[in-house]
Amino acid sequence: MTSSKKGGSPSSIELIEYDDEQKSRDEDEVESDLLNVEISATTTQTTANTSTKIKYYRTAILFFGYLSLGLDISVLGIVLPTLANNIRSSIEIASTVLVVRGFGFLFGSALSGLLDRKLRDSTIITLSLFIKSCGVLFIALPFGITCLFLFTALNAIGMGMLETIGNVHCIRMWGKKVDPFMQLLHFGFCLGSIFSPILAKPFINEPNPSGKNCNNLASNNLTPNFTLASNASSSSDEFCDVIMITDTSIPYVTIIYICLAIFSFFLTTMFSCSIRYDSTDVKNKDQSKSSRNSSITSQTKRNGILLLLFTFFFIYNGIEISFISFFYIFAVSPEPGMAYSKQTASDLCIVFFACVLIGQFASIFLSRKLSAKTIILMDVSGLLVATVIMVISPLYYDRGKWLFWVGVGVAGLHTASLYGTTFLWAEKYIHVDGRAASVFIVGGSLGEILLPIPIGQLITSNPYLFLVLLTGYVLLLAVNLAALFIVTSSREDGGSEVEADEP
């Protein structure tokens, strides 16, 4: 009995030991749960950091991809006389390659829209860069007019795919933060377009009316390691000697295209390295986004907005290409043209493209402060003011020669950011997937092909009609924009915002 009191009952001892074990087990579980939470938080943070790095990495590659896009598009017009001479074709026949390129661009854009939701964005972008690279590599080889058309079309298909899915992928990656990144991509395009003449100049032939020996600009400036060689079919005096790379039958102008191809192949490799970081792809997310947007925007209204945006890009791209193609001709044409010297007109071209570059660069920062709708209104209003200034400038030629310069500068500032900003504005009202983007780009490509035709037919007989038609196109653009605002006026100004997707 005494011993029982001293040691306690066995059941009490077992109960105390059980409670101690249970408490220890509970403490271990709490510590384990806390550790799991810390590990989960660390993993989530690491995943988020990796995701953000991949977004910046892909945006950087897309920036250089758009830079290469600008290089590829602009360089063809500069080297076209040299290419025509190398394949023994007239400029008139060889220039139809621009139409071929336009339709190739259309096909590439439509193909990209069809592949969207079936393939990952990263796969389509990698494929587009690869196709573009293969096409540009062989454009300058002297295989004849058919091969020139074929490889130019192949290059254009890749370019159309890249421009379509590149815009869409940027929107999907950054969501509500996309505005400055979208403007950055199109700034890259402007850079490529402006620097392509500088890069191509050493590799082109200087036209010689006599048809005998054409001078190569590189022979006077850069490298001695090439020779003049006559092509076997160059017996006709209407063609110049083909300048070949030393000890080869490859034309010297091919060097610039080889460089462009190497750059594109490098971008293809760099972008393909990010494919392994794809987790959940946007092709699965588009389904939910489309259904979510359908509850906000009816299908009929969506189709109406798409049609108006198709028309908007049709007119805008037509204005842009018409102005770039013919304002130099108008500047050097006698009255009612501006009757400038060729040097003055060339300086005017530099002013225009410098203003384009400044305007696109400024839009990167303005897009962080201003809404897409505000920037579009500013740009279209600026284009209206610019065309009015240019229309009246010939009437005050003696007293205000500077008016035309001001009009050209204002046009450059306000034409730059309109393309990318319209994509951003559209995303607030309809979900811009690959198919919607292809509608925009097909419309723009058709405008580039069709709208310059009337100006080209009339500018030689009456140069002033260039400005009259251009003003008419800008007024149509303003009317189309007003119709877009009316159709979307029932929606709240913020529209449906898109959440940022994982790359």
TAWO-V22114 format. One record per backbone hydrogen bond with DSSP energy under -1.0 kcal/mol. CO is the residue of the C=O (numbers start at 1). NH is the residue of the N-H. If there is no record, write none. Layout:
# TAWO-V22114
co->(CO | CO)
nh->(NH | NH)
This chain:
# TAWO-V22114
co->(1 | 2 | 3 | 4 | 9 | 10 | 11 | 12 | 13 | 14 | 15 | 16 | 17 | 18 | 19 | 20 | 21 | 22 | 23 | 24 | 25 | 26 | 27 | 28 | 29 | 30 | 31 | 32 | 33 | 34 | 35 | 36 | 37 | 38 | 39 | 40 | 41 | 42 | 43 | 44 | 45 | 46 | 47 | 48 | 49 | 50 | 51 | 52 | 53 | 54 | 55 | 56 | 57 | 58 | 59 | 60 | 61 | 62 | 63 | 64 | 65 | 66 | 67 | 68 | 69 | 70 | 71 | 75 | 76 | 79 | 80 | 81 | 82 | 83 | 84 | 85 | 90 | 91 | 93 | 94 | 95 | 96 | 97 | 98 | 99 | 100 | 101 | 102 | 103 | 104 | 105 | 106 | 107 | 108 | 109 | 110 | 111 | 112 | 115 | 115 | 120 | 121 | 122 | 123 | 124 | 125 | 126 | 127 | 128 | 129 | 130 | 131 | 132 | 133 | 141 | 144 | 145 | 146 | 147 | 148 | 149 | 150 | 151 | 152 | 153 | 154 | 155 | 156 | 157 | 158 | 159 | 160 | 161 | 162 | 163 | 164 | 165 | 166 | 167 | 168 | 169 | 170 | 171 | 172 | 174 | 175 | 178 | 179 | 180 | 181 | 182 | 183 | 184 | 185 | 186 | 187 | 188 | 189 | 190 | 191 | 192 | 195 | 196 | 197 | 200 | 201 | 204 | 208 | 215 | 218 | 224 | 225 | 227 | 231 | 236 | 242 | 243 | 244 | 245 | 250 | 251 | 252 | 254 | 255 | 256 | 257 | 258 | 259 | 260 | 261 | 262 | 263 | 264 | 265 | 266 | 267 | 268 | 269 | 271 | 272 | 274 | 275 | 281 | 282 | 285 | 286 | 287 | 288 | 289 | 290 | 293 | 298 | 299 | 300 | 301 | 302 | 303 | 304 | 305 | 306 | 307 | 308 | 309 | 310 | 311 | 312 | 313 | 314 | 315 | 316 | 317 | 318 | 319 | 320 | 321 | 322 | 323 | 326 | 327 | 328 | 329 | 330 | 331 | 333 | 334 | 341 | 342 | 343 | 344 | 345 | 346 | 347 | 348 | 349 | 350 | 351 | 352 | 353 | 354 | 355 | 356 | 357 | 358 | 359 | 362 | 363 | 365 | 366 | 366 | 371 | 372 | 373 | 374 | 375 | 376 | 377 | 378 | 379 | 380 | 381 | 382 | 383 | 384 | 385 | 386 | 387 | 388 | 389 | 394 | 396 | 400 | 402 | 403 | 404 | 405 | 406 | 407 | 408 | 409 | 410 | 411 | 417 | 418 | 419 | 420 | 421 | 422 | 423 | 425 | 426 | 426 | 428 | 431 | 433 | 434 | 435 | 436 | 437 | 438 | 439 | 440 | 441 | 442 | 443 | 444 | 445 | 446 | 447 | 450 | 452 | 453 | 454 | 455 | 458 | 462 | 463 | 464 | 465 | 466 | 467 | 468 | 469 | 470 | 471 | 472 | 473 | 474 | 475 | 476 | 477 | 478 | 479 | 480 | 481 | 482 | 483 | 484 | 488)
nh->(5 | 6 | 7 | 8 | 13 | 14 | 15 | 16 | 17 | 18 | 19 | 20 | 21 | 22 | 23 | 24 | 25 | 26 | 27 | 28 | 29 | 30 | 31 | 32 | 33 | 34 | 35 | 36 | 37 | 38 | 39 | 40 | 41 | 42 | 43 | 44 | 45 | 46 | 47 | 48 | 49 | 50 | 51 | 52 | 53 | 54 | 55 | 56 | 57 | 58 | 59 | 60 | 61 | 62 | 63 | 64 | 65 | 66 | 67 | 68 | 69 | 70 | 71 | 72 | 73 | 74 | 75 | 79 | 80 | 83 | 84 | 85 | 86 | 87 | 89 | 88 | 94 | 95 | 96 | 97 | 98 | 100 | 101 | 102 | 103 | 104 | 105 | 106 | 107 | 108 | 109 | 110 | 111 | 112 | 113 | 114 | 115 | 116 | 118 | 119 | 124 | 125 | 126 | 127 | 128 | 129 | 130 | 131 | 132 | 133 | 134 | 135 | 136 | 137 | 143 | 148 | 149 | 150 | 151 | 152 | 153 | 154 | 155 | 156 | 157 | 158 | 159 | 160 | 161 | 162 | 163 | 164 | 165 | 166 | 167 | 168 | 169 | 170 | 171 | 172 | 173 | 174 | 175 | 501 | 177 | 178 | 182 | 183 | 184 | 185 | 186 | 187 | 188 | 189 | 190 | 191 | 192 | 193 | 194 | 195 | 196 | 199 | 200 | 201 | 203 | 204 | 217 | 211 | 206 | 222 | 226 | 246 | 244 | 234 | 239 | 229 | 252 | 227 | 248 | 245 | 254 | 255 | 258 | 259 | 260 | 261 | 262 | 263 | 264 | 265 | 266 | 267 | 268 | 269 | 270 | 271 | 272 | 273 | 274 | 275 | 277 | 278 | 284 | 286 | 289 | 290 | 291 | 292 | 293 | 294 | 297 | 302 | 303 | 304 | 305 | 306 | 307 | 308 | 309 | 310 | 311 | 312 | 313 | 314 | 315 | 316 | 317 | 318 | 319 | 320 | 321 | 322 | 323 | 324 | 325 | 326 | 327 | 330 | 331 | 332 | 333 | 338 | 340 | 339 | 337 | 345 | 346 | 347 | 348 | 349 | 350 | 351 | 352 | 353 | 354 | 355 | 356 | 357 | 358 | 359 | 360 | 361 | 362 | 363 | 366 | 367 | 368 | 369 | 370 | 375 | 376 | 377 | 378 | 379 | 380 | 381 | 382 | 383 | 384 | 385 | 386 | 387 | 388 | 389 | 390 | 391 | 392 | 393 | 397 | 400 | 403 | 406 | 407 | 408 | 409 | 410 | 411 | 412 | 413 | 414 | 415 | 421 | 422 | 423 | 424 | 425 | 426 | 427 | 428 | 429 | 430 | 496 | 433 | 437 | 438 | 439 | 440 | 441 | 442 | 443 | 444 | 445 | 446 | 447 | 448 | 449 | 450 | 451 | 453 | 456 | 457 | 458 | 459 | 462 | 465 | 466 | 468 | 469 | 470 | 471 | 472 | 473 | 474 | 475 | 476 | 477 | 478 | 479 | 480 | 481 | 482 | 483 | 484 | 485 | 486 | 487 | 488 | 491)
